[in-house]
Amino acid sequence: MTPDAMDDEGRAPHVRRLGRQPYAQTYDQMRAFTAARDAATPDEIWLVEHPPVFTQGIAGKAEHLLAPGDIPVVPTNRGGQVTFHGPGQVVAYPLIDLRRLGIFVKEYVFRLESAVIQTLEPLGVVGLRVPGAPGIYVNLAHPHAGLPPGPRPDPFAGLGKIAALGIKVSNHSTYHGVSLNVAMDLQPFERINPCGYAGLRTVDLATLGVRAELDAVASRLAERLAAHLSR
């Protein structure tokens, strides 16, 4: 059963496919949706692809934005530092009432990450967590395996980031969300310290040798998110 077809009583978030649209437009729509919702408003998950844009978290530090060039920079009210969105990347924005779902922010973040990990599994890619650094990472040398062996004084050694996560919670309701890199131009990530980590490499499925259709990955991610965020 697809997310769009699940439970007409509203227990599963309704998935909306927005196509490609400017980041600032989507940001305004998320804020408006969240400000207008009440206890009866059904949850939603928005799937979107953005034209090239850097987005800066509310506590973002200017030194992590190295050389934006001709790519616009949009300040936001989400957590985290600077990241990049662009074509070939699946972006999912869950608009979820956490109080109604009965979970807190830490569990919500865990569920978002779990959905990404499960999206990667059928593609033969093992998604990894790094404590204290939200998002999903992969073993660059062996993306089909777990963490590189040996001591890890540098938690990012041998890892690349394939999915970024940044959220905002207002009156127990979430917006912003998670982005998963499928097949995109990764060069703009070299113009920033991704998520505030200097030297952190960003990868996509194509870099890992995995060929996947953007729509298929988006559908899988939406299905997994809906499963984790259903009442």
Summary of the structure (lengths in Angstrom):
residues: 231
radius of gyration: 16.8
end to end distance: 16.1
largest distance: 50.6
contacts: 737
relative contact order: 0.21
helix: 29%
strand: 29%
